[in-house]
């Protein structure tokens, strides 16, 4: 009876660990799918200002970031699926492989988090420089391939009622206007659908778009950071619980069955 009770207690402990491990593994899978979605959004969405800014010409920053997110998201999803199989079947070999992958993803996630904090300011500076570059090129007929970027800039300026990155005077540096007094039609209250307009200054938006653009940038960095930190916390529980389940499963197998 004592042996049977010990087996029952150990079995109960295993079932409890399997339950909590499945819950955390589900959270891990959800976060991995979020990373996949984030990477696909950056890669595919042509209405995303950041993607359009950094996926043209020699600047392939979006391709690097989305590739990294897609890779980590794919490995996370695969690892989670393998984990569910190992948990349900109580397969010791799968649990060992699962924990090994968890440690690998943990190290990768830690590296990504460090890179986010180290490179954030650099990417932000590139972000501002690229916007300034777009403003200086805006309306250049020889750069027709840049029109998607200009159209998104027009949408931002019109919807947010702002003009330029820091203010309306930034458009004085643009050399593609017919006259120095012209500004983009999207910087005005007019509904004209062309690049530049001659509109009185009292009908233009004088405030710059920098605050809105920076808020958009910061919010997306914050979301990505929150996902990365959540993954790390979840993995600490997963690695600990997987190790405990493996030990209990291994020990449970030595007790003779009646």
N, C-alpha and C positions, 0 to 999 in steps of 0.2 A: 504493500500500500504506500509506503514511503516513496518508493521509486516511481510509482504511478503519480503521486502527488507532485513530485518534482518535475515529472514530464509535463503534467498539466499546467503547472505554474510557468514553466519555460515556454510552453506552447501559447499560453495567454500573453506572455511578454512579447513573443514573436508577432502575434496578431496585432498587438497594440503598436509595435514598431512599424509593421507593414502599413497600418492605417495612417500614421503620421508621416511616414516616408512617402506614401502615395499622395497625401495632401501637398507636401512641400514639392514633390516632383511635378504635380499639376501646376503649382505656381511657377516653377522653373520652366515648364513647357510654355506657359502663357507669356512669360517674359522673353523667352527665345523667339516666339512668334511675333512679339512686339518689335524686336530687333530686326527680324526679317521684313516686317511691314515698313519700318522706318527706312531700311536700306532700299527696298523696292520703290518707296515713295520718292526718295532722293534721285533714284536712277530713272524713273519713268515719268513722273509728273512734270509736264512742260509748263504748268502754270505756277510752279514753285520758284520764287525769285532767286533763292539761293542756288538751286539746281541750274537754272538758266544762266546765272552769272558765272558759275564756275565749271561749266561743262562744255565751254566753247573755246576754240583756239588751242593754245598750248597749256592752258590751265585746266588740269584734269583732277582738281581737288575732290569734286563730287564723286568721280569714279573711284578714287582711292577710299574715301569714307564709306560709300555705299558697298564697295567690295568687301571691306573689313566687317561691316555690320552684317552683310549677307552670309559671310563665312562663319562668323561667330553664331549667328542665328540658326544656320543650318546644322552646325555641330551640336548646338544646344538642343534643338528639336530632335535630332537623331539620338543623342545621349539620353534624353528624357524618355523617348519611345523604348529604347533598350532597357532603361531602368524599370519602366512599368512591367516589362516582360520578366525581368529578373526578380522583381518584388512578388509578382503573382505566382510565378513558378518556384520561387525560393531556390533559384539556380545559383550555386556558389560561384561558378565561373563567370556568369553574367554580372553578378554583384561586384566581383573583383574588377572586371573590365569597366563597369559603370563608374565605380569609385575612381579608377585611374583616369577616365575621361573627365570626371568632375574636377579632379585636381588640375588637369591640363587646361580646362576651360576657366577655372578659378585664376590660374596664373595669367592666362590671356586677358581675362576681364580686368584684372589688376593692372596689367600693362596699358589697356585701353583707358582706364580711369586716370592713370598717371599722365598719359598722352593728352587727354582732354584738358587737364589742369595746366600742363606745360605749354600746349600749343593753342590754347584758347585765345590768348591775346594776339598771337601771331595771325591766326585765322581771322580774328576780328579786324585787325589792321588791313589784311588782304581784302576783306569784305568792304571796308570803307574805300580803299584805293580802287577796287574794281567798280564800285558805284560811281566814283569820280571819273573814272575812265569812260564808263558808259555815257555819262552826262556830256563829256567832251566829244564823243563820237556820234551822239544822238543826231539823227537827221542826215547823216552823210550818205549820199546816194550810192557811193562805191562800196558801202558796207551793208548791203541789203540783207545779208545773212544774220545781222544783229537785230533785225526788226522785232523778233519775239521778245528780246530783252527790253527794247524801247516800249513795246506795247504794255509789258508788265509794269514798267516804270510809270507809264501814263495812268494805268489803273490805280497804282499806289497814290500818285499825286492827286488824281481826281477824287478818289474815295476818301482819302485822309485830309483833303483840302490843304495840301502842303506843296512846296516847290523846291527842288534841288535837295541836296543832302543837308546842308546847313542853313541856306536861305535862298531866296530868289536871285540874289546877285551872283550866285555861282554860275548861272547860265550866261553871264557875260563872257566866260572863257570859251564858250562854244563858238566855233568858226564856221558852222554850216548854215547860219541864218542869212537871210537876204539883207537884213539890217541889224545893227547892234541893239536896237530897242525891242526886238522880237523875243518872245519867250514861248515855251511849249503851250499849246492850247489846253493841255491837261492841267496847267497851272492857273487857269482862269475859270470864271463862272460860265464861260460860253460853252456851247455844245458842239463847236466846230470839230470836224474829224480830219485834222491835218496836223503836221508836225509842229509848225510855228504859227503864232498869231500876233498881230499888232493890236494889243488891248491895253487900255489905260491902266495904270498901276493900281488904281483904287478898285479894280475888278479882278485883281490877281491875288493869289495866296502867297503871302510874304514869308510865312513860317516854313522852316526846313522840315524834311521828313526824317531826320536823323533819329529823333526820339522813337518814332514808330518802328523804324528799321532795326534799331538797336534792341528794342523790346522784343521784336519778333526773333531776332538772333539769340538773345539771352534765354527766351522761353524754350527754344528748341534745344539749346545746350543743356538747360536745366532738366528737360524731359529725358534726354539721353543719359545724363549723369544719374538721375533718379533710377532709371532702368538698370544701369550698370551697378549701382550700389545695392539695389534690391536683389540682383542676381548674386552678388557676393555674399550677402547675408543669408539668402536661401541656400546657397551652396555650403556654407558652414554647417547648417543643420543637416543637409543631405549627406555630406561626407561623414559626419558624426553618426547619424542614424544608420547609414549603409554599413559602416564598420561594425556597429553593435548588432545589426541584423545578421551579418555574415558570421560573427562569432557565435551568436545564439543558435543559428541554423546549423552550424558546424557541430556545436556541442550537443544539440538536440538529436542529431543523427546517430550518436554513439549509444543512445539508450535503446535497449532491445524492445521490439514491438511484440505484443502478446498475440 
